[in-house]
C-alpha cells in the first residue's frame, strides 16, 4: 500500500500520540480556544498540559527548571520582558551585553547584580512584584545554587513557573583565559560572550520549561491560545516524548513510558481542565 504525503507528515510530526490521542487532543484544545472566543479580554493566554503520573517525578523538592525544545516556538525574545541576574560587579556584564550593536542590546529589560537581586527578594512584596512584572528571570548559572534558601517563603517557591533559569555567560572552554578575583586568589572565568548569551535566550524563549514534582501532577505550558490547534497538539506530543523517552535522560525521560501516565488534560489559567485521553 502506498504511503500518502499526509500520512508521511503525520508520522514525522507525532512520536507519542497515537491516532486516538491526536484526535482527542485536537478536540480538547479546540474547545478551549472556542471557549475563549466567547469571552472578552486577551486571546493570548497560556495553554497548559496537565499530566497526572502514577508516581512522583522527583524524590525531593526541585528548584532547577528544565527546558523542553518545541517544534513550534511559543515566544520570541522581543516579545518577552526578561530580567537578568549577574555576578558582581554588574558593570562587567552589563556593558558588553547592553552595548549598542551587541546581539543582546535589546534582550533584557533589567540587568542587576546578585546583591541587588538579594535585596529585592528579601521583601515578599518586592519579590512578588518582580515575579509579576517579568516574563522570564535568568541568572548566571554559577549563582543558581544560592537561590533555594534565598527564595524560601516567596512566591517563587510556591509557584515554579518563573523560577530563575540558568544562563551561561560564555561557551564552556578548556582554553578559556582565567583571571584572578580581586577578593580571592582563585582564578575564575569572567568571559562575557553576547552572541552565545543571545543564542541561549532565543532557545529559552521558544521552548517551555518544567520542574519535576514530589507529587503526582505536573503542569507545563505547551503554547498560547492564539496558536493554531495543530501546532499546539504537535507541542503536546513533543512534551510527552521528552518526558517519557529515555533518550532525553537525565534532564528528560523522567516518566518511564506513557503507561506511567494516568491522565492527561489541557486547560487555561482560568478554565476547567479538559481530558485528552
ABEGO torsion letter per residue (X at the ends): XBBBAAAAAAAAABAABBAAAAAAAAAAAAAAAAAAAABBEBABBBBBBBBBBABBABABBBABBBBBBBABBABBAAABBBBBBBBOBAAAAAAAAABBGBAAAAABABBBBAAAAAAAAABAAAAAAAAAABABBBBBAAAAAAAAAAABGBAAAABAAABBBBBBABBBBAABBBBBBAABABBBBABBBAAAAAAAAAAAAABBBBBBBABABBBBBAEBAABBAAAAAAAAAAAAAAAABAAAOAABGABBEAAABABBBBBBABBBBBBAX
